[in-house]
Amino acid sequence: MTRLAPLLACLLAAPAAAADLPLPVTDAAYAEVNQGLVAVGRLLFWDPILSGNRNISCATCHHPRFGTSDGVSLDLGEGATGLGPDRRPDPDNMPEQRIPRNAPGLFNLGATEFTTLFHDGRIQTDPDRPSGLRTPLDQEMVQGFSGVLSAQTMFPVLSQDEMAGHYSENEVSKAVRSGRITGDGGAWDLIAARVRAIPEYQAAFAAALPEVAAGRPIAFTDVSDAIADFVAWEWRSDDSPFDRHLRGEAPLTGEALRGMELFYGDAGCSTCHSGPFQTDHAFHAMGVPQFGPGKAERFERHSRDEGRFRVTGHAEDLYAFRTPSLRNVTLTAPYGHTGSHRDLGGFIAYHLDPATGIAQFDRSQTILQEFDGKPLWAALDDPEEKGRILAALDTTPVNLSEADLAALLAFLESLTGDMGADGRLGIPETVPSGLPVDR
């Protein structure tokens, strides 16, 4: 699947009336799920069998303990052990580099309005494509994914730093390295073959899908569809105090009410963080501090992350990142596409004046594990790169009082659902592969 890239781009827009609240969220906002797939998807989400070296599951970087994220700015994937801030490089199989972007939370991704995913929007619904999706695989993208949430699962399993493993470590990483993704012997087929070989998974898919019961082999799209249905079911979150306010069940009061009036009124936050899940699903350049490896191919020698521009090639998309939903935002620190701020109030204050903020950025705001890899601060230490990031801004400094900021934080707290990150089903005791479950 950033969690909070442009919170205060909203502050620069014309104020909206407090009456301009979204309608309450109902079941109609979500796509239907197959409960049989939900059950098997829960096991697959927690099962390291999907990673090349059988040592990382989806939950490793999207864990309830860290708000369905990982609790760090830029995580260590392949070549590390442990969870969240306690994750450490494996001295016997060191990571090559940090994962270049912060792991986003998973809340409400089963809602049908989520048609664009990832910080840069590289997966989008596109009815003009045979697959119904626009992805980096372009015309090679196979059909069969149930939607963008299902297709999202294809990226981590193909990433050498996230789940696939490095170039010659296993059959999946070798297939990725040689460009064999789809078809027989491709990376996806190799992963599906692992699942097919486990009787409990075979039986579960046969119970969920009549065509599998009739003899069709389990495909990778079945695996990804199951994980998508599980994520959609597990982390639906529309039971917050704000939701009860919208439904007329228990109105907000005090600081949370004043913060809501600012958010939907004079502060103008809802211009960008609009709709029932507080996102316009658009892209904004907000000057978030850039550090880590950046989005570069292995043959490139830079640490830049130009955001949406790498997808579209349009100059107006330079350094722009997708507006995240704010549901459960208080659970998902650190914030920004690089996880630049561990403190939500500090992140909001930074965006009041990004030019001043980047010049005074406190690097101790990050949460980073010890790792001697590529230079961490190359982009932030480059005056020309900082200049390009700031040149992409179309904002001017905004003044808010400390009391206003406190009220906004109180309102954002009201967006936390009762179930929070615990979900409906929770962590399974075991998974069919018999591999360890991250707790």
N, C-alpha and C positions, 0 to 999 in steps of 0.2 A: 504495500500500500504504500513537507514539514508540517509539523503540527500547527505552528502559529507564526508563519512568516510575516504577514503584513497586518498585524493587529491595528496599528495606528495609521496606516494609509487611510483608513476610514475617518480618522479625526480631521482630515483636511477637506472633507467634502461638506456640502451644504447640510445643515442640520435637518434631521427628519423629526416629524412629530412623534411624541411618545405613543400616540394612538396607532402608529404604523407597526404594530407588533405582528409577527407571523401567526398564522392559524395554528391551532393545536395539531400535534403530530398524531395521525391515526394509522391503523393497519394498512390503509390504502397507500401510504407512502412507501411501502416496502414490497419487494418482489416476493412471491411465494417461494417456499423452500420445500424440498423433499426430506421428510423427517428421517427416512432411511439413510439418505446421503449425509444429513447432519450427524447422525450417529457414527458413521464410518469416517467422516471428515474430522470429527473430534479426535479420533485415534491417529489419523494421518498427521494432523496439525502438531501433535506431540511426539511423533515418531521420527527418530533420526534416520530412518531407512531411506528417506527422500534425498539425503545429502550424499555427495560422492563418496566421502570417507565414512559414512554412517555415524557421524559424530555431532551433527547439528540438526535441530528440528526447526520448524517455523517458530515455535515458542521460544527458542533461544534468544531471538531478537524482538519478540512480541509477547512479553510475559506479563501475566496479570499483576505480578509483584511490582512492576514498573509501569502500570497504566496501559498495558498492551504494547509497550515499547520496550526499551532496554535500559533506561535510567542513565545513559551516558551521552556525551556529545556526539562522538564518532566512534562506533564500536569496533571491536576486533572480531572477525568472523572465523574463517578457516585458519587453523594454526593456533587456536587459543582454547582455553578451557575455563569453565565457570560461568557465572551469570552477572550481567550488569556491571556495576563498578568493580566487582570482585573478579571479573574476567581477566585472565592473564595469558600472555604468550606461552605456548608449549615449547620448552627448550629443545625438544626433539623434532619439532616440525613448526618452525617459526612462521608467523604471518608474513606476507610480502608487503602489505600496507593496510592502513585502516580503511574501513568502509567509508566512502567519501561523503555521505550525507547521513543526517540524523534519521533514525527509524521512526516512522510515523505511527500513531495509534490507529486502532482498527474499529473505532466506534461508528455504528450506523452505516457501514459501507454496503449493507444490503438494501438501503433506500434507493429507489429507482433514479433519483436525481443525481446520484454519483455516477457520472458517465465519463469522467476523466480522473485518472489516478497517477500517482507519483508526484514528487515535487515539481517536475518539469512537464507533467502531463503527457508522457510519452506513450501511454496507453489511453485510447479514446474510443468511444463508440463511433462507428462510421458506417451507416447503412449502405454506402456506395461500394464498400469492399465486400468481396465474397464471404469473408469470415465475419463481417459485421463489425470489425475492429481495425483501428489504425495502430500499428505497433512498429518497433524498429525492424521486425522481420519483413515488413512490407508485403510483397506479393507471395513470399514463402509462408506467411502465416496460415496455419491449417484451420479448417473449420471444426466446429464441435464444442468450443468453449461457450459456456452458458452466458457469458457477459464479461465486462471489464474486470470484475472482482475475481472471476475464475482465471482470466488471462494473466492477471497480476502475478499469480503464483509461478509463472514460467520464468520470471526474471531471476529471483533468488537462486533457483536450482541450476541456472546456467552461469551464475557469477562465480568466478574462481575464488574471489575473496569472501563471498557469503556462504554458499553451500556446495558448489561443485567440487571445490578443491583445486589445487594447482596443477600445472600442465600435465604431468605424467604420474599423478598419484593414484588414479583409479580409472575405470573404464568410462565413467561419465565425464570426467575432466578431459580425458583424451578425446572423446567425441566432440566436446565443445571446442577444444583447441583446433581440431581438424575441420570445424564448421559443419559437423553432422548433428543437426538439431532435430529435424523431423524425419519421418520414414523409419523403415526397419534399421535397427542398429544405431539410430540417432539417440541423442541424450535423453529425450523424453521417453522413447521406447525402452531404453535401458532401465529407467526409473520405474516405468509401468511394469516391466518384467519382474522387477524385485517385488512389487506389490502382488502381482499375479501368483508368485511362487509361495505366498503365505496363505494357507488354507482359510484362516479366519477372515482375511480381507476378501478372498474369493467368495466366501459365503455371504459376507456382509454386502458386497456389491450385487450379488445375485438376488439378495432379498430386496435391495433398493431399486434395481434396474431390471425390468423384465427381459430386455435384450441380452443382458449379461447372463441371466438365468437360462435364456434360450441358447447360449453357446458363444455369443460374441466375446472375444477377449477383452479384458479390462484395458482401456486406453489411458494415456496420460490425461486426456481431457476429462475422463471420469474422475481421476484423482483430483484434478484442479477444481472441477465442479463440486466435488464433495467438500473440499476445504472451503470453497466460497460459501456454500450453504451453511457450513458450521460457523464461519466467521459472522455471517449475516444474522444467524440465530443467536449465537452466544453473546455478541456484544451490541445488540440493539439496546439503545439507551435513550428512553424518552419518559423516564419516571423521576425527573429532577424537580426541585422546588419551582423552577421556572415553568416546567410543563404543568404543574398543578396550578400555577398562577394563570396560565393561558386557558386552562380548562375550567377556571372559576371555582376550583376546589379549595385552594388555600392561597390567597393573595400574598405576594411579597410585601415585606414591610421594612422599615428602617433603612439601613445603608444599602441593602440589596435592591430595594425599590428605587432609591435615589440613583444608584448605579445603572439600573435598567432605564430610567428616564434619561440619563446622560447618554447611554449607549444608543438608544433609539431616538434621542432628541438632539440636544445642542452639540454633543461631542461628535455626532455623525458616524459612529462606528458601524452602524448597520448598512452604510452605503456599500461597504465591501463584505462585511460579515452579516450577510442578509439571509432571509429565508429561515426555515424551521431549524436548520442545523448551523446557522451562523456562517455561511460561506456563499460567495457568489460564483465559486468554481472558476474564477478568472485568475490572471497572473499579474503580479505587481512587483516592481523593483523597489525594495525597501531598505537596501544598504546593509543587510545583515553581514556581520564580519565573516570573511572567508578565511578558512584555514584547513589544514589537512591536505590530502592528496589531490583534491579537486576532481572534476570530471574530465579525465584525460585518458586517452588510450595508452597502452604500455609503451608505444613508440614515441609518444609526445613527451616533451620536456617542460611541462608547466604545472602549476597547481591551481589554475583558474577553475571556477565553476560559473559558466555563463548562463545557467538556468535554462529557461524556455528557448533561448536562442539556439541551443544545441539540437533542439527538435525541429524548429521551424526555419532557422537561418534568417529570420527577419530581424533587422536592427532594432526595431522597437521592442523586441523581446529580450534584449540583453539584460542579464542579471535579474530577470523576473521569475518569480516562483509562485506556485498555486496558493490561493487563499485557503488555509485549512479550516475545517470545522472547529468550533470552540467547545463542543460537547465534551465534558469531563476534562477540560483543559488543565484544571488544577492538579490532575493526577499524572500528567504526561511530561513533566520536566525532564531534561532541559529543552529550551525553546529555540526555534529558528531552524533553517535547513541545515545548519552546521551544529545545532544545539549550543549556540553561543552563550546562552544565559540560563543558569540554573534557577534563577528567581524570576517569577512571572512579573512582579512589579518592576524589577530592573529591566526586563525586556520591553515592557510598555514604555518606561521612561526613556530607553534608548531610542525608540521610534519617534518620540516627540521632536528630536533633533538629530537625525542620523549622522549628519556631517560632524557635529560635535561629538556624538557618541562614538564614532569609529576612531576619532583622534584620541579619545580618552578611554578606549575599551580596556576593561580590566580582564586580563586573560585568566585570572583565577576564577572568573565566573563559569568557566568551562568545567566539565567533568570528563576527564580523560585518564585512561589507564596508562601505566608506564610501558613504553614500547619504543625501541630504537629503530625506527624505520625511515621513510622519506622525511625530509624537513617538514616540520609541522606548521610553521608560521611563515612560509615563503611568500604566500600571497598577501598576508597582512603586513609583512615587512617591506613590500614593494610599493613605493609611493605612486608609481604609474598605475598599478593595478587598483589601488585604493581610489585613485583619481577616476578611473574608468567606472568603478562601482558607483561612486558618488555622482558622476556625470549622468548616469542612467536614471537618477532620482527625478521625480517631477513633483516633489513636495517642498514645503517651506516649514520652518520651525513652528511648533504649536506650544502654547503655554497652557498648562493645566495646573491647578492647585494640588497640594498634597492631599487635601480632603477629597477632591474629585478623583484622584488616582485610587484612594482607599475605597471610595464608593464603587468605582469600576471593578476593583478586585472582589468586592463583596458580591456584585452581580455575577461575575464569572464563577464564583464559588457556587452560586445558585444553579449553575448549569451541570453540576455533578449529579449523576443519577444515583438512586438508592443502591443499585447493585454495583455501581462503580465498575471496576475492572474485574470483579469476581466472575461475572458472567452467569449464565443459567445452569450450565452443566459442570463446570469446574474441571480440575485436573484429573485425568484418569489415573488409577493406581498403576496400571501397566499398559503396554502397547503390544500389538500382535507380534512385532519383530523380536520382542524380548530385550530390546536395547534400553538403556537408562532413560528415564523421564526427568526432564529438568524441573526442579522444584524451587 
